[in-house]
């Protein structure tokens, strides 16, 4: 490791911004820590210690971010501590006690309670500067208020963080006889990831929106830590980050075949062509923005150490050898996983290359790739002009003809989600392809979505054209197209005004109106220069033509032709023509013009309480009408809108003239539920239940049957599941007789959780006033225990759900599952085990036939289950613990009984059964039960004396 660090000090900087495909690929010989965690519960993995050669300097301001996940509820824990160099106190630290967070600076402590729960990742950032009286702390991107433990606040400008202290991760430390000593009982029993440190205060916006950027003082990388070899970093998908902007550091060794040294100017050209060719081998779509080259050991990289006496010295006796530092930018579309980029790009840049008579070498161990906040407009740093710069796109000269303007270009295949400009730069012996990307738009036809993959600025062109005069009987012949253009502007002036003027003059004069114009993020380029291979000299032109490239999108309304193919060709031909505004030249390559026809809104059947309407396919900006079902002399109207993001989009129908024909739940019986009408059915049920709070048994049976049908034919997403849960909650709070339907209701809510798809993160909770469910996907390799709690069940308010948090005042139900249940997890390839919790806040749901005298349910009901378990989860040796709050306080002479809901009792209606459950502890307000199985749990109160 020391050998590596000596070499790091001679590394040169490549600053690379990348826009990369989202395709999830594995890395070969992966070394990146991004997307990984350090599990400090591994054997021989108790802490990490910052190496001495990476000492922290004196700081007047700073920012620190770290992600932590507590697995065991030990009292004290530590994320990191930085001990003052005189070893007397903690200069900077982040510790905790249970769920309480402790921030330490200069020996003072600030706290925040109930923010670090068990088994959840928490991103914690702290910032401080000399002018502040206390640090600022952000948890998961949100600022939290701190409570000082000392009455003595920091005085502004009182302190600076001392240089040369010692830093540990996951444990507090001190020194005994000048040897580091770990403070036992302060260890982090869990995992840590993404520890980074900056030399300045980061803003709240930077912390909340730039969680994937690396520190500028301490990076998230293994090489700077001792003890790293004792802890194997583990993949964790929750810690993956997708990001477009990167910095790469390395030393470039160039050897000339003629034995001469390479000067700084030729080195720049060689470096540029090497990077261009190397990145072409990468399946990612990369735009190389700017490159700078500096003499070895420049102040740009001096902070990384010295390269003397390391592997680069193997080349020292080679004639014609020269070493350089370099700096460049990469911009990549779309974002991709940081760890994947670091590993793949390192492997590509480590390969030896040969360009003409130049041999290029690097060392994979000393290529460092970091994420950055943004694409900086200029890279001028120390030393100012010992290096020179080059950029990546060959720019045509302003000429009178298009053929003279455009250099020979290779054909590149493009798709709607990858727009590329390809040019060729010719030297005396070779042609080099340079590919650049600009922000793009993913477009589909009518009825689907349009996604912009970069920040946009909206402009308004001919806004009145969006409001065509449309009547139900109209016969307007307009056609609509979605247009995406990559355009280059060469010259002076505001590119936005130049492009909008170009579109107006080029298209509007030919009967084409421009609607919903959006200009995406711009890129600046300059002319590429190339290496002459015969003389080893560089052709340096005295002027660099600065240009900008833009991706713009808009809708085109065409009234001159109804022939779609002919119209597309006409638009394409108009946009291909070179345009000269007098101060700037504008042009677009044919392959950079993407045009797609916006078809009509699709026909579909729409079930409403006013009846079934079969809406026909309808052109954009057209109205259509249908007779009302209940009163055919009246009409229902609907419009197909031109939405700026989606394209063709149905507007909600106008049914104001139509009478209601679905007046009661019984009118739903003859409607067959399908995937297409499932949402319509749910909306009608919800409306009908709000009108009728007392459903008879026939109506309630119909509603439950329809809910079951919806679950069977639909993909249950969280929004759809929430509608079903709300309807079920309304039923529980109604005046209906629920006794015959308890089992059916329990099965419906269970099915919602079992089939839930399409949610992000480890869990999702759906709540309604009388009901709540939580679905938790399990990391089987790291499963220890799992808890579920409910609080706040005031009438009319949704209960509050918390996973893996300790119970507190106000908790009305709490379930703790033992680790033994993982033996019953389903064995399904590529499928995570799933645990589901349910909470029922209406005890009347659990009425029973032939209620035993002297017993009544005195708690809410909570359940736990494993989806697709390998068998019934019963006869557990480690018990399920259930704590329930009494609805009425228990008197001293009253007893309680722990029970579960037995679906088979009372002739299939269900009833309470005490088998496998017993009372562990009880008080006037709470009872804790232990059960050897998983199901629906409750506590019965014995009304008589003991």
Number of C-alpha atoms within 10 A of each C-alpha: 10 11 11 14 21 19 24 26 20 28 34 32 28 27 28 28 30 29 25 24 20 13 11 9 12 11 16 10 10 14 17 22 23 25 21 21 25 25 25 23 17 14 10 11 17 20 27 23 19 21 17 14 13 17 16 20 13 13 17 17 18 19 24 24 22 20 20 25 22 22 22 16 18 14 13 18 28 24 27 25 25 26 25 21 14 10 16 11 16 23 22 22 24 26 24 20 18 20 20 17 21 23 24 20 21 17 14 20 20 19 18 18 16 12 15 23 20 21 23 15 20 19 23 24 27 22 24 22 22 19 14 16 14 23 18 19 24 18 19 17 19 15 16 15 13 18 14 16 12 10 7 8 13 18 12 12 12 10 15 14 22 19 13 18 22 23 25 22 25 28 26 27 24 18 14 10 6 8 8 12 12 17 12 11 14 20 24 30 23 23 22 26 23 26 22 20 22 19 20 18 17 18 10 17 10 13 24 17 11 16 18 22 25 25 22 15 18 18 20 20 18 15 17 20 20 16 15 17 13 14 19 15 21 13 14 14 11 13 18 20 17 20 25 28 27 28 21 25 24 30 27 25 23 24 23 20 15 11 11 13 17 20 12 18 20 21 29 26 25 23 25 27 22 21 17 19 16 17 20 16 9 12 9 21 22 28 27 27 25 26 26 26 29 28 18 22 21 21 16 19 24 16 15 21 17 18 23 13 11 15 17 18 12 9 16 13 8 13 14 18 20 22 26 26 26 31 27 26 25 23 27 26 27 24 20 23 22 25 23 23 26 24 22 19 21 25 17 16 19 18 13 14 17 14 15 16 13 23 18 22 20 21 20 16 16 22 23 22 26 24 24 21 18 13 19 10 10 8 16 13 10 13 12 12 12 13 22 19 19 23 21 24 26 19 20 16 14 17 11 10 9 15 9 12 15 18 16 14 13 12 10 14 9 13 12 16 17 18 25 24 25 19 23 19 19 16 15 10 10 13 13 15 17 25 20 23 26 26 28 26 23 14 23 18 18 21 16 13 16 18 14 17 16 14 9 16 12 10 14 12 19 13 13 9 12 17 10 11 10 14 15 13 10 11 10 15 12 18 23 26 23 22 22 23 25 25 23 24 24 23 19 15 12 10 21 17 9 19 21 19 14 19 19 16 12 17 20 16 10 15 14 22 22 25 24 20 22 22 21 23 17 17 19 17 23 19 18 21 23 22 26 18 16 11 7 16 13 17 13 12 9 6 8 15 16 14 22 17 25 24 24 25 24 22 26 25 20 23 16 13 14 12 9 15 11 11 20 17 12 14 20 18 12 13 21 19 15 16 20 17 14 8 10 17 20 23 22 20 18 15 19 22 20 20 21 18 20 23 19 25 26 16 12 13 13 16 20 17 22 20 16 14 18 12 18 15 14 20 24 24 25 24 20 21 19 17 15 22 18 14 14 13 10 16 17 19 20 19 23 23 22 26 18 16 16 18 28 26 22 22 15 10 16 13 18 12 16 20 16 15 15 17 13 18 20 14 13 19 14 7 12 12 23 15 14 14 19 20 19 17 24 20 16 18 21 18 15 17 19 13 11 13 14 16 20 13 15 10 18 21 17 17 25 18 14 21 22 20 16 23 22 16 14 17 16 21 15 18 12 18 22 19 17 26 23 19 23 23 20 19 25 23 19 16 13 16 18 21 16 18 18 20 20 17 19 17 12 19 21 19 17 25 27 18 16 17 14 11 12 8 10 13 15 19 19 23 20 22 22 25 24 25 25 20 25 21 15 18 13 13 7 10 15 16 16 18 22 26 26 23 18 13 18 11 10 10 12 18 24 17 21 18 24 18 20 18 18 11 6 11 20 25 27 26 26 20 21 18 14 17 24 18 12 17 21 17 13 9 6 6 10 15 20 22 23 22 24 25 25 25 24 16 17 16 21 23 19 18 14 8 12 10 9 11 16 19 21 20 26 22 24 27 24 24 23 24 19 16 18 12 10 13 18 15 12 15 12 15 22 22 18 27 26 27 23 22 15 11 14 20 12 10 10 14 16 21 19 25 25 24 19 19 18 12 14 14 9 11 19 21 22 25 17 17 13 17 21 16 16 14 11 17 14 13 15 20 23 20 24 21 26 17 22 21 19 21 27 29 29 20 22 20 16 11 10 9
